[in-house]
Amino acid sequence: MVCSKEIQEKIVQILALDAAPDNQAAWSDKLYTCAYDLPAGSLVLSVKEATAPDAAHDNFQEVQRSTAGAAPIEGLANLGFPAFQTPSSAVFVKDNFVLTVDAAGLPETLGPHQVTRAAFAYQVATTVLACWSE
């Protein structure tokens, strides 16, 4: 899902790109990664699959504790899922999956509307979560 056409289209829309960005997928140790090669740098989406929802929540909490600058996303913005954000990433847990959108390889602001890396990561993450619901 993180390398899907829907995600590519959302990236094109947010950044007003002329074409869908190239991406490279990898699967290793229950971690699916999709790296997008954008004109401004790299964007990495990853999904860690756990054996059960409790294990995913444990993994999420461990990642949150070990991530500098992690701040919980609360209220309606978390879409009802445990979530946190940093100045360059967004992380959500749903079912037995932990989704990470890492925009650290991009400039502080990007696109014609100069969205922050954090806002961009959040927008991409919520697009993935919306696709997971369908």
N, CA, C and O atoms as CSV, one atom per row, in Angstrom:
chain,resi,resn,atom,element,x,y,z
A,1,MET,N,N,0.819,-1.197,0.000
A,1,MET,CA,C,0.000,0.000,0.000
A,1,MET,C,C,0.861,1.259,0.000
A,1,MET,O,O,0.501,2.232,-0.663
A,2,VAL,N,N,1.970,1.280,0.708
A,2,VAL,CA,C,2.783,2.498,0.802
A,2,VAL,C,C,3.471,2.853,-0.512
A,2,VAL,O,O,3.955,3.972,-0.676
A,3,CYS,N,N,3.516,1.913,-1.444
A,3,CYS,CA,C,4.075,2.194,-2.774
A,3,CYS,C,C,2.980,2.267,-3.831
A,3,CYS,O,O,3.271,2.230,-5.027
A,4,SER,N,N,1.744,2.368,-3.408
A,4,SER,CA,C,0.621,2.293,-4.340
A,4,SER,C,C,0.450,3.563,-5.169
A,4,SER,O,O,1.037,4.608,-4.888
A,5,LYS,N,N,-0.373,3.426,-6.193
A,5,LYS,CA,C,-0.685,4.550,-7.067
A,5,LYS,C,C,-1.362,5.676,-6.285
A,5,LYS,O,O,-1.106,6.850,-6.550
A,6,GLU,N,N,-2.230,5.329,-5.318
A,6,GLU,CA,C,-2.917,6.346,-4.515
A,6,GLU,C,C,-1.931,7.220,-3.751
A,6,GLU,O,O,-2.105,8.436,-3.660
A,7,ILE,N,N,-0.909,6.599,-3.209
A,7,ILE,CA,C,0.087,7.360,-2.452
A,7,ILE,C,C,0.907,8.224,-3.404
A,7,ILE,O,O,1.178,9.388,-3.108
A,8,GLN,N,N,1.297,7.672,-4.529
A,8,GLN,CA,C,2.024,8.457,-5.530
A,8,GLN,C,C,1.203,9.664,-5.965
A,8,GLN,O,O,1.737,10.767,-6.077
A,9,GLU,N,N,-0.097,9.465,-6.212
A,9,GLU,CA,C,-0.961,10.568,-6.638
A,9,GLU,C,C,-1.069,11.641,-5.564
A,9,GLU,O,O,-1.099,12.829,-5.882
A,10,LYS,N,N,-1.128,11.241,-4.304
A,10,LYS,CA,C,-1.211,12.213,-3.209
A,10,LYS,C,C,0.076,13.033,-3.140
A,10,LYS,O,O,0.028,14.246,-2.937
A,11,ILE,N,N,1.212,12.385,-3.304
A,11,ILE,CA,C,2.491,13.091,-3.291
A,11,ILE,C,C,2.547,14.092,-4.448
A,11,ILE,O,O,2.973,15.233,-4.268
A,12,VAL,N,N,2.115,13.660,-5.629
A,12,VAL,CA,C,2.072,14.551,-6.794
A,12,VAL,C,C,1.181,15.753,-6.496
A,12,VAL,O,O,1.542,16.889,-6.804
A,13,GLN,N,N,0.020,15.504,-5.898
A,13,GLN,CA,C,-0.923,16.575,-5.592
A,13,GLN,C,C,-0.344,17.569,-4.582
A,13,GLN,O,O,-0.393,18.778,-4.809
A,14,ILE,N,N,0.196,17.077,-3.485
A,14,ILE,CA,C,0.710,17.963,-2.436
A,14,ILE,C,C,1.864,18.814,-2.940
A,14,ILE,O,O,1.942,20.008,-2.652
A,15,LEU,N,N,2.766,18.183,-3.702
A,15,LEU,CA,C,3.974,18.877,-4.141
A,15,LEU,C,C,3.850,19.489,-5.534
A,15,LEU,O,O,4.788,20.126,-6.013
A,16,ALA,N,N,2.703,19.304,-6.188
A,16,ALA,CA,C,2.469,19.816,-7.547
A,16,ALA,C,C,3.573,19.350,-8.506
A,16,ALA,O,O,4.151,20.143,-9.248
A,17,LEU,N,N,3.844,18.056,-8.467
A,17,LEU,CA,C,4.859,17.479,-9.344
A,17,LEU,C,C,4.284,17.254,-10.737
A,17,LEU,O,O,3.072,17.115,-10.902
A,18,ASP,N,N,5.148,17.219,-11.724
A,18,ASP,CA,C,4.729,16.982,-13.094
A,18,ASP,C,C,4.454,15.501,-13.361
A,18,ASP,O,O,3.682,15.161,-14.258
A,19,ALA,N,N,5.082,14.630,-12.588
A,19,ALA,CA,C,4.931,13.189,-12.794
A,19,ALA,C,C,5.059,12.470,-11.459
A,19,ALA,O,O,5.600,13.007,-10.492
A,20,ALA,N,N,4.554,11.255,-11.428
A,20,ALA,CA,C,4.662,10.444,-10.215
A,20,ALA,C,C,6.132,10.143,-9.929
A,20,ALA,O,O,6.896,9.847,-10.847
A,21,PRO,N,N,6.522,10.216,-8.679
A,21,PRO,CA,C,7.925,9.961,-8.342
A,21,PRO,C,C,8.261,8.476,-8.425
A,21,PRO,O,O,7.409,7.615,-8.206
A,22,ASP,N,N,9.508,8.200,-8.742
A,22,ASP,CA,C,9.996,6.822,-8.714
A,22,ASP,C,C,10.039,6.360,-7.264
A,22,ASP,O,O,10.246,7.158,-6.350
A,23,ASN,N,N,9.841,5.061,-7.069
A,23,ASN,CA,C,9.981,4.512,-5.728
A,23,ASN,C,C,10.603,3.128,-5.803
A,23,ASN,O,O,10.560,2.451,-6.830
A,24,GLN,N,N,11.173,2.741,-4.695
A,24,GLN,CA,C,11.788,1.425,-4.597
A,24,GLN,C,C,11.282,0.753,-3.336
A,24,GLN,O,O,11.348,1.318,-2.244
A,25,ALA,N,N,10.776,-0.460,-3.501
A,25,ALA,CA,C,10.225,-1.206,-2.381
A,25,ALA,C,C,11.191,-2.283,-1.925
A,25,ALA,O,O,11.971,-2.823,-2.709
A,26,ALA,N,N,11.114,-2.581,-0.622
A,26,ALA,CA,C,11.928,-3.652,-0.051
A,26,ALA,C,C,11.137,-4.324,1.072
A,26,ALA,O,O,10.331,-3.682,1.747
A,27,TRP,N,N,11.374,-5.598,1.260
A,27,TRP,CA,C,10.721,-6.364,2.319
A,27,TRP,C,C,11.785,-7.178,3.041
A,27,TRP,O,O,12.498,-7.969,2.423
A,28,SER,N,N,11.888,-6.979,4.358
A,28,SER,CA,C,12.869,-7.717,5.146
A,28,SER,C,C,12.439,-7.739,6.596
A,28,SER,O,O,12.094,-6.699,7.159
A,29,ASP,N,N,12.454,-8.909,7.207
A,29,ASP,CA,C,12.171,-9.065,8.630
A,29,ASP,C,C,10.850,-8.393,9.030
A,29,ASP,O,O,10.781,-7.654,10.012
A,30,LYS,N,N,9.817,-8.669,8.245
A,30,LYS,CA,C,8.468,-8.141,8.489
A,30,LYS,C,C,8.392,-6.614,8.431
A,30,LYS,O,O,7.509,-6.005,9.034
A,31,LEU,N,N,9.331,-6.002,7.698
A,31,LEU,CA,C,9.332,-4.559,7.495
A,31,LEU,C,C,9.278,-4.295,5.991
A,31,LEU,O,O,10.194,-4.646,5.247
A,32,TYR,N,N,8.184,-3.670,5.566
A,32,TYR,CA,C,8.023,-3.287,4.167
A,32,TYR,C,C,8.377,-1.814,4.066
A,32,TYR,O,O,7.836,-0.989,4.803
A,33,THR,N,N,9.280,-1.482,3.160
A,33,THR,CA,C,9.752,-0.108,3.009
A,33,THR,C,C,9.556,0.338,1.567
A,33,THR,O,O,9.773,-0.421,0.623
A,34,CYS,N,N,9.138,1.598,1.426
A,34,CYS,CA,C,9.017,2.207,0.105
A,34,CYS,C,C,9.723,3.557,0.155
A,34,CYS,O,O,9.309,4.458,0.885
A,35,ALA,N,N,10.781,3.687,-0.619
A,35,ALA,CA,C,11.547,4.936,-0.671
A,35,ALA,C,C,11.199,5.670,-1.959
A,35,ALA,O,O,11.328,5.130,-3.058
A,36,TYR,N,N,10.755,6.916,-1.797
A,36,TYR,CA,C,10.399,7.759,-2.938
A,36,TYR,C,C,11.544,8.718,-3.234
A,36,TYR,O,O,12.069,9.383,-2.341
A,37,ASP,N,N,11.916,8.773,-4.503
A,37,ASP,CA,C,12.956,9.689,-4.967
A,37,ASP,C,C,12.267,10.955,-5.471
A,37,ASP,O,O,11.804,11.001,-6.611
A,38,LEU,N,N,12.201,11.976,-4.627
A,38,LEU,CA,C,11.533,13.232,-4.972
A,38,LEU,C,C,12.550,14.263,-5.443
A,38,LEU,O,O,13.731,14.155,-5.111
A,39,PRO,N,N,12.121,15.252,-6.204
A,39,PRO,CA,C,13.060,16.274,-6.667
A,39,PRO,C,C,13.811,16.964,-5.521
A,39,PRO,O,O,14.960,17.374,-5.691
A,40,ALA,N,N,13.165,17.093,-4.355
A,40,ALA,CA,C,13.792,17.790,-3.231
A,40,ALA,C,C,14.565,16.866,-2.297
A,40,ALA,O,O,15.240,17.347,-1.387
A,41,GLY,N,N,14.484,15.548,-2.499
A,41,GLY,CA,C,15.156,14.604,-1.609
A,41,GLY,C,C,14.376,13.306,-1.507
A,41,GLY,O,O,13.618,12.953,-2.411
A,42,SER,N,N,14.566,12.599,-0.404
A,42,SER,CA,C,13.920,11.293,-0.283
A,42,SER,C,C,12.854,11.287,0.806
A,42,SER,O,O,12.960,11.975,1.822
A,43,LEU,N,N,11.828,10.488,0.557
A,43,LEU,CA,C,10.745,10.240,1.493
A,43,LEU,C,C,10.673,8.737,1.672
A,43,LEU,O,O,10.636,7.995,0.691
A,44,VAL,N,N,10.652,8.279,2.924
A,44,VAL,CA,C,10.635,6.843,3.185
A,44,VAL,C,C,9.401,6.483,4.006
A,44,VAL,O,O,9.183,7.012,5.096
A,45,LEU,N,N,8.609,5.580,3.464
A,45,LEU,CA,C,7.451,5.043,4.166
A,45,LEU,C,C,7.769,3.609,4.536
A,45,LEU,O,O,8.328,2.862,3.733
A,46,SER,N,N,7.414,3.222,5.754
A,46,SER,CA,C,7.635,1.839,6.156
A,46,SER,C,C,6.474,1.347,6.997
A,46,SER,O,O,5.818,2.108,7.708
A,47,VAL,N,N,6.243,0.052,6.891
A,47,VAL,CA,C,5.208,-0.609,7.670
A,47,VAL,C,C,5.845,-1.825,8.329
A,47,VAL,O,O,6.342,-2.726,7.653
A,48,LYS,N,N,5.823,-1.836,9.652
A,48,LYS,CA,C,6.336,-2.974,10.417
A,48,LYS,C,C,5.151,-3.843,10.799
A,48,LYS,O,O,4.214,-3.377,11.447
A,49,GLU,N,N,5.194,-5.088,10.403
A,49,GLU,CA,C,4.124,-6.032,10.716
A,49,GLU,C,C,4.469,-6.772,11.992
A,49,GLU,O,O,5.556,-7.337,12.118
A,50,ALA,N,N,3.544,-6.768,12.939
A,50,ALA,CA,C,3.716,-7.493,14.190
A,50,ALA,C,C,2.824,-8.734,14.177
A,50,ALA,O,O,1.939,-8.868,13.331
A,51,THR,N,N,3.062,-9.609,15.099
A,51,THR,CA,C,2.286,-10.847,15.149
A,51,THR,C,C,0.858,-10.632,15.620
A,51,THR,O,O,-0.023,-11.437,15.316
A,52,ALA,N,N,0.618,-9.547,16.365
A,52,ALA,CA,C,-0.712,-9.254,16.904
A,52,ALA,C,C,-0.794,-7.765,17.222
A,52,ALA,O,O,0.237,-7.100,17.316
A,53,PRO,N,N,-2.003,-7.233,17.387
A,53,PRO,CA,C,-2.141,-5.818,17.718
A,53,PRO,C,C,-1.373,-5.396,18.981
A,53,PRO,O,O,-0.783,-4.316,19.008
A,54,ASP,N,N,-1.375,-6.227,20.012
A,54,ASP,CA,C,-0.628,-5.876,21.232
A,54,ASP,C,C,0.861,-5.741,20.958
A,54,ASP,O,O,1.512,-4.847,21.498
A,55,ALA,N,N,1.397,-6.608,20.136
A,55,ALA,CA,C,2.813,-6.534,19.784
A,55,ALA,C,C,3.101,-5.275,18.970
A,55,ALA,O,O,4.151,-4.655,19.135
A,56,ALA,N,N,2.174,-4.896,18.092
A,56,ALA,CA,C,2.341,-3.658,17.323
A,56,ALA,C,C,2.331,-2.455,18.251
A,56,ALA,O,O,3.140,-1.543,18.081
A,57,HIS,N,N,1.432,-2.433,19.231
A,57,HIS,CA,C,1.383,-1.324,20.192
A,57,HIS,C,C,2.673,-1.254,21.004
A,57,HIS,O,O,3.184,-0.166,21.271
A,58,ASP,N,N,3.200,-2.417,21.396
A,58,ASP,CA,C,4.472,-2.441,22.130
A,58,ASP,C,C,5.598,-1.871,21.271
A,58,ASP,O,O,6.411,-1.080,21.749
A,59,ASN,N,N,5.642,-2.279,19.994
A,59,ASN,CA,C,6.663,-1.765,19.082
A,59,ASN,C,C,6.514,-0.266,18.900
A,59,ASN,O,O,7.505,0.463,18.924
A,60,PHE,N,N,5.289,0.201,18.719
A,60,PHE,CA,C,5.010,1.626,18.574
A,60,PHE,C,C,5.514,2.402,19.793
A,60,PHE,O,O,6.182,3.425,19.643
A,61,GLN,N,N,5.200,1.924,20.990
A,61,GLN,CA,C,5.627,2.612,22.210
A,61,GLN,C,C,7.140,2.635,22.351
A,61,GLN,O,O,7.710,3.622,22.816
A,62,GLU,N,N,7.790,1.549,21.950
A,62,GLU,CA,C,9.260,1.499,21.993
A,62,GLU,C,C,9.857,2.520,21.021
A,62,GLU,O,O,10.807,3.224,21.362
A,63,VAL,N,N,9.304,2.594,19.827
A,63,VAL,CA,C,9.785,3.563,18.829
A,63,VAL,C,C,9.544,4.985,19.337
A,63,VAL,O,O,10.414,5.844,19.194
A,64,GLN,N,N,8.387,5.242,19.920
A,64,GLN,CA,C,8.080,6.579,20.433
A,64,GLN,C,C,9.049,6.983,21.540
A,64,GLN,O,O,9.547,8.109,21.554
A,65,ARG,N,N,9.313,6.070,22.462
A,65,ARG,CA,C,10.248,6.369,23.567
A,65,ARG,C,C,11.657,6.653,23.062
A,65,ARG,O,O,12.372,7.472,23.639
A,66,SER,N,N,12.057,5.979,21.988
A,66,SER,CA,C,13.435,6.105,21.513
A,66,SER,C,C,13.616,7.180,20.438
A,66,SER,O,O,14.727,7.381,19.948
A,67,THR,N,N,12.541,7.867,20.071
A,67,THR,CA,C,12.617,8.877,19.012
A,67,THR,C,C,12.681,10.273,19.614
A,67,THR,O,O,11.764,10.703,20.314
A,68,ALA,N,N,13.767,10.969,19.337
A,68,ALA,CA,C,13.924,12.342,19.842
A,68,ALA,C,C,12.854,13.244,19.246
A,68,ALA,O,O,12.571,13.185,18.049
A,69,GLY,N,N,12.267,14.076,20.089
A,69,GLY,CA,C,11.271,15.041,19.632
A,69,GLY,C,C,9.900,14.458,19.376
A,69,GLY,O,O,9.050,15.141,18.805
A,70,ALA,N,N,9.650,13.216,19.778
A,70,ALA,CA,C,8.348,12.592,19.551
A,70,ALA,C,C,7.285,13.252,20.419
A,70,ALA,O,O,7.436,13.348,21.637
A,71,ALA,N,N,6.218,13.701,19.788
A,71,ALA,CA,C,5.100,14.318,20.500
A,71,ALA,C,C,3.817,13.625,20.055
A,71,ALA,O,O,3.581,13.472,18.856
A,72,PRO,N,N,2.995,13.208,20.998
A,72,PRO,CA,C,1.759,12.519,20.623
A,72,PRO,C,C,0.877,13.384,19.721
A,72,PRO,O,O,0.773,14.597,19.904
A,73,ILE,N,N,0.252,12.736,18.753
A,73,ILE,CA,C,-0.781,13.382,17.957
A,73,ILE,C,C,-2.087,13.029,18.662
A,73,ILE,O,O,-2.395,11.853,18.859
A,74,GLU,N,N,-2.838,14.033,19.032
A,74,GLU,CA,C,-4.038,13.789,19.836
A,74,GLU,C,C,-5.268,14.383,19.178
A,74,GLU,O,O,-5.185,15.072,18.161
A,75,GLY,N,N,-6.419,14.098,19.787
A,75,GLY,CA,C,-7.680,14.632,19.280
A,75,GLY,C,C,-8.046,14.010,17.951
A,75,GLY,O,O,-7.647,12.885,17.650
A,76,LEU,N,N,-8.792,14.729,17.171
A,76,LEU,CA,C,-9.216,14.222,15.868
A,76,LEU,C,C,-8.049,13.990,14.924
A,76,LEU,O,O,-8.151,13.185,13.999
A,77,ALA,N,N,-6.949,14.682,15.147
A,77,ALA,CA,C,-5.790,14.564,14.252
A,77,ALA,C,C,-5.180,13.167,14.253
A,77,ALA,O,O,-4.514,12.790,13.289
A,78,ASN,N,N,-5.396,12.385,15.324
A,78,ASN,CA,C,-4.803,11.045,15.347
A,78,ASN,C,C,-5.724,10.000,14.719
A,78,ASN,O,O,-5.372,8.823,14.650
A,79,LEU,N,N,-6.901,10.426,14.263
A,79,LEU,CA,C,-7.850,9.555,13.562
A,79,LEU,C,C,-8.288,8.360,14.409
A,79,LEU,O,O,-8.753,7.352,13.877
A,80,GLY,N,N,-8.136,8.480,15.718
A,80,GLY,CA,C,-8.526,7.393,16.612
A,80,GLY,C,C,-7.457,6.337,16.817
A,80,GLY,O,O,-7.720,5.309,17.439
A,81,PHE,N,N,-6.269,6.566,16.312
A,81,PHE,CA,C,-5.169,5.605,16.449
A,81,PHE,C,C,-4.062,6.205,17.302
A,81,PHE,O,O,-3.875,7.422,17.295
A,82,PRO,N,N,-3.326,5.382,18.037
A,82,PRO,CA,C,-2.129,5.905,18.692
A,82,PRO,C,C,-1.195,6.458,17.619
A,82,PRO,O,O,-0.963,5.811,16.597
A,83,ALA,N,N,-0.663,7.650,17.854
A,83,ALA,CA,C,0.185,8.295,16.849
A,83,ALA,C,C,1.108,9.295,17.505
A,83,ALA,O,O,0.791,9.858,18.552
A,84,PHE,N,N,2.270,9.515,16.872
A,84,PHE,CA,C,3.149,10.605,17.288
A,84,PHE,C,C,3.794,11.210,16.066
A,84,PHE,O,O,3.815,10.627,14.982
A,85,GLN,N,N,4.323,12.412,16.279
A,85,GLN,CA,C,4.952,13.149,15.195
A,85,GLN,C,C,6.232,13.790,15.701
A,85,GLN,O,O,6.360,14.115,16.881
A,86,THR,N,N,7.179,13.965,14.782
A,86,THR,CA,C,8.404,14.717,15.050
A,86,THR,C,C,8.444,15.840,14.016
A,86,THR,O,O,7.548,15.925,13.175
A,87,PRO,N,N,9.447,16.691,14.057
A,87,PRO,CA,C,9.541,17.722,13.020
A,87,PRO,C,C,9.724,17.184,11.598
A,87,PRO,O,O,9.634,17.943,10.633
A,88,SER,N,N,9.983,15.874,11.467
A,88,SER,CA,C,10.186,15.326,10.120
A,88,SER,C,C,9.512,13.973,9.891
A,88,SER,O,O,9.805,13.305,8.899
A,89,SER,N,N,8.615,13.556,10.789
A,89,SER,CA,C,7.996,12.243,10.598
A,89,SER,C,C,6.627,12.158,11.261
A,89,SER,O,O,6.255,12.988,12.090
A,90,ALA,N,N,5.897,11.128,10.866
A,90,ALA,CA,C,4.620,10.787,11.494
A,90,ALA,C,C,4.577,9.270,11.637
A,90,ALA,O,O,4.957,8.536,10.724
A,91,VAL,N,N,4.106,8.809,12.805
A,91,VAL,CA,C,4.053,7.372,13.076
A,91,VAL,C,C,2.678,7.043,13.653
A,91,VAL,O,O,2.218,7.689,14.595
A,92,PHE,N,N,2.032,6.040,13.083
A,92,PHE,CA,C,0.718,5.583,13.526
A,92,PHE,C,C,0.762,4.075,13.732
A,92,PHE,O,O,1.539,3.377,13.081
A,93,VAL,N,N,-0.075,3.573,14.641
A,93,VAL,CA,C,-0.253,2.132,14.783
A,93,VAL,C,C,-1.722,1.817,14.525
A,93,VAL,O,O,-2.623,2.472,15.049
A,94,LYS,N,N,-1.935,0.786,13.696
A,94,LYS,CA,C,-3.293,0.327,13.397
A,94,LYS,C,C,-3.250,-1.187,13.254
A,94,LYS,O,O,-2.437,-1.741,12.513
A,95,ASP,N,N,-4.144,-1.838,13.980
A,95,ASP,CA,C,-4.194,-3.292,13.975
A,95,ASP,C,C,-2.812,-3.829,14.361
A,95,ASP,O,O,-2.281,-3.461,15.409
A,96,ASN,N,N,-2.233,-4.686,13.538
A,96,ASN,CA,C,-0.910,-5.227,13.873
A,96,ASN,C,C,0.203,-4.603,13.017
A,96,ASN,O,O,1.203,-5.252,12.709
A,97,PHE,N,N,0.008,-3.328,12.640
A,97,PHE,CA,C,0.978,-2.627,11.803
A,97,PHE,C,C,1.388,-1.290,12.420
A,97,PHE,O,O,0.573,-0.590,13.022
A,98,VAL,N,N,2.663,-0.954,12.257
A,98,VAL,CA,C,3.162,0.369,12.638
A,98,VAL,C,C,3.636,1.044,11.355
A,98,VAL,O,O,4.549,0.569,10.679
A,99,LEU,N,N,2.988,2.167,11.039
A,99,LEU,CA,C,3.308,2.939,9.843
A,99,LEU,C,C,4.205,4.107,10.221
A,99,LEU,O,O,3.891,4.867,11.137
A,100,THR,N,N,5.315,4.247,9.520
A,100,THR,CA,C,6.214,5.381,9.705
A,100,THR,C,C,6.395,6.095,8.372
A,100,THR,O,O,6.713,5.473,7.358
A,101,VAL,N,N,6.189,7.405,8.389
A,101,VAL,CA,C,6.467,8.234,7.221
A,101,VAL,C,C,7.600,9.165,7.632
A,101,VAL,O,O,7.422,10.043,8.477
A,102,ASP,N,N,8.762,8.963,7.026
A,102,ASP,CA,C,9.977,9.684,7.400
A,102,ASP,C,C,10.363,10.658,6.289
A,102,ASP,O,O,10.777,10.251,5.203
A,103,ALA,N,N,10.221,11.947,6.581
A,103,ALA,CA,C,10.552,12.997,5.612
A,103,ALA,C,C,11.857,13.708,5.972
A,103,ALA,O,O,12.090,14.827,5.516
A,104,ALA,N,N,12.706,13.081,6.779
A,104,ALA,CA,C,13.961,13.711,7.210
A,104,ALA,C,C,14.896,14.011,6.041
A,104,ALA,O,O,15.753,14.888,6.146
A,105,GLY,N,N,14.740,13.299,4.937
A,105,GLY,CA,C,15.587,13.529,3.769
A,105,GLY,C,C,15.115,14.663,2.882
A,105,GLY,O,O,15.625,14.847,1.776
A,106,LEU,N,N,14.144,15.421,3.361
A,106,LEU,CA,C,13.594,16.541,2.591
A,106,LEU,C,C,13.920,17.860,3.282
A,106,LEU,O,O,14.234,17.871,4.472
A,107,PRO,N,N,13.850,18.970,2.553
A,107,PRO,CA,C,14.091,20.270,3.191
A,107,PRO,C,C,12.986,20.606,4.203
A,107,PRO,O,O,11.933,19.969,4.222
A,108,GLU,N,N,13.241,21.605,5.030
A,108,GLU,CA,C,12.280,22.019,6.070
A,108,GLU,C,C,10.896,22.301,5.510
A,108,GLU,O,O,9.896,21.916,6.115
A,109,THR,N,N,10.822,22.964,4.370
A,109,THR,CA,C,9.548,23.210,3.704
A,109,THR,C,C,9.691,22.802,2.251
A,109,THR,O,O,10.784,22.838,1.685
A,110,LEU,N,N,8.564,22.409,1.650
A,110,LEU,CA,C,8.635,21.950,0.273
A,110,LEU,C,C,7.307,22.160,-0.435
A,110,LEU,O,O,6.270,22.372,0.194
A,111,GLY,N,N,7.365,22.096,-1.752
A,111,GLY,CA,C,6.188,22.262,-2.581
A,111,GLY,C,C,5.804,23.723,-2.750
A,111,GLY,O,O,6.370,24.603,-2.101
A,112,PRO,N,N,4.839,23.977,-3.626
A,112,PRO,CA,C,4.444,25.353,-3.921
A,112,PRO,C,C,3.793,26.061,-2.730
A,112,PRO,O,O,3.779,27.291,-2.665
A,113,HIS,N,N,3.259,25.283,-1.797
A,113,HIS,CA,C,2.616,25.883,-0.617
A,113,HIS,C,C,3.537,25.886,0.600
A,113,HIS,O,O,3.129,26.248,1.703
A,114,GLN,N,N,4.783,25.478,0.380
A,114,GLN,CA,C,5.793,25.464,1.434
A,114,GLN,C,C,5.304,24.753,2.696
A,114,GLN,O,O,5.391,25.294,3.799
A,115,VAL,N,N,4.786,23.527,2.518
A,115,VAL,CA,C,4.370,22.728,3.666
A,115,VAL,C,C,5.606,22.257,4.413
A,115,VAL,O,O,6.650,22.015,3.807
A,116,THR,N,N,5.490,22.128,5.711
A,116,THR,CA,C,6.614,21.631,6.503
A,116,THR,C,C,6.769,20.131,6.263
A,116,THR,O,O,5.845,19.457,5.806
A,117,ARG,N,N,7.952,19.629,6.579
A,117,ARG,CA,C,8.178,18.185,6.484
A,117,ARG,C,C,7.178,17.435,7.349
A,117,ARG,O,O,6.637,16.410,6.934
A,118,ALA,N,N,6.931,17.947,8.558
A,118,ALA,CA,C,6.003,17.279,9.477
A,118,ALA,C,C,4.599,17.233,8.889
A,118,ALA,O,O,3.939,16.195,8.951
A,119,ALA,N,N,4.131,18.345,8.319
A,119,ALA,CA,C,2.795,18.381,7.728
A,119,ALA,C,C,2.714,17.447,6.524
A,119,ALA,O,O,1.707,16.767,6.327
A,120,PHE,N,N,3.764,17.417,5.728
A,120,PHE,CA,C,3.813,16.536,4.569
A,120,PHE,C,C,3.764,15.076,5.013
A,120,PHE,O,O,3.000,14.285,4.459
A,121,ALA,N,N,4.572,14.717,6.006
A,121,ALA,CA,C,4.579,13.346,6.525
A,121,ALA,C,C,3.195,12.965,7.045
A,121,ALA,O,O,2.718,11.859,6.790
A,122,TYR,N,N,2.559,13.867,7.764
A,122,TYR,CA,C,1.225,13.613,8.298
A,122,TYR,C,C,0.220,13.404,7.163
A,122,TYR,O,O,-0.582,12.472,7.221
A,123,GLN,N,N,0.249,14.249,6.142
A,123,GLN,CA,C,-0.693,14.117,5.025
A,123,GLN,C,C,-0.519,12.782,4.308
A,123,GLN,O,O,-1.502,12.132,3.952
A,124,VAL,N,N,0.714,12.381,4.099
A,124,VAL,CA,C,0.967,11.102,3.433
A,124,VAL,C,C,0.507,9.952,4.329
A,124,VAL,O,O,-0.107,9.000,3.846
A,125,ALA,N,N,0.797,10.033,5.625
A,125,ALA,CA,C,0.388,8.971,6.553
A,125,ALA,C,C,-1.125,8.815,6.587
A,125,ALA,O,O,-1.630,7.692,6.569
A,126,THR,N,N,-1.849,9.920,6.635
A,126,THR,CA,C,-3.311,9.815,6.690
A,126,THR,C,C,-3.880,9.256,5.386
A,126,THR,O,O,-4.930,8.614,5.393
A,127,THR,N,N,-3.205,9.494,4.290
A,127,THR,CA,C,-3.636,8.900,3.017
A,127,THR,C,C,-3.472,7.385,3.063
A,127,THR,O,O,-4.358,6.649,2.627
A,128,VAL,N,N,-2.356,6.923,3.584
A,128,VAL,CA,C,-2.147,5.478,3.738
A,128,VAL,C,C,-3.215,4.882,4.642
A,128,VAL,O,O,-3.805,3.851,4.319
A,129,LEU,N,N,-3.464,5.535,5.782
A,129,LEU,CA,C,-4.468,5.011,6.713
A,129,LEU,C,C,-5.853,4.968,6.082
A,129,LEU,O,O,-6.611,4.029,6.328
A,130,ALA,N,N,-6.191,5.952,5.285
A,130,ALA,CA,C,-7.494,5.956,4.602
A,130,ALA,C,C,-7.589,4.778,3.636
A,130,ALA,O,O,-8.652,4.171,3.505
A,131,CYS,N,N,-6.507,4.454,2.969
A,131,CYS,CA,C,-6.505,3.321,2.047
A,131,CYS,C,C,-6.630,2.001,2.812
A,131,CYS,O,O,-7.250,1.057,2.324
A,132,TRP,N,N,-6.044,1.936,4.004
A,132,TRP,CA,C,-6.140,0.709,4.817
A,132,TRP,C,C,-7.571,0.442,5.244
A,132,TRP,O,O,-7.940,-0.709,5.476
A,133,SER,N,N,-8.389,1.490,5.354
A,133,SER,CA,C,-9.774,1.335,5.805
A,133,SER,C,C,-10.676,0.772,4.723
A,133,SER,O,O,-11.725,0.197,5.015
A,134,GLU,N,N,-10.271,0.935,3.490
A,134,GLU,CA,C,-11.139,0.554,2.371
A,134,GLU,C,C,-11.093,-0.929,2.102
A,134,GLU,O,O,-11.768,-1.412,1.192
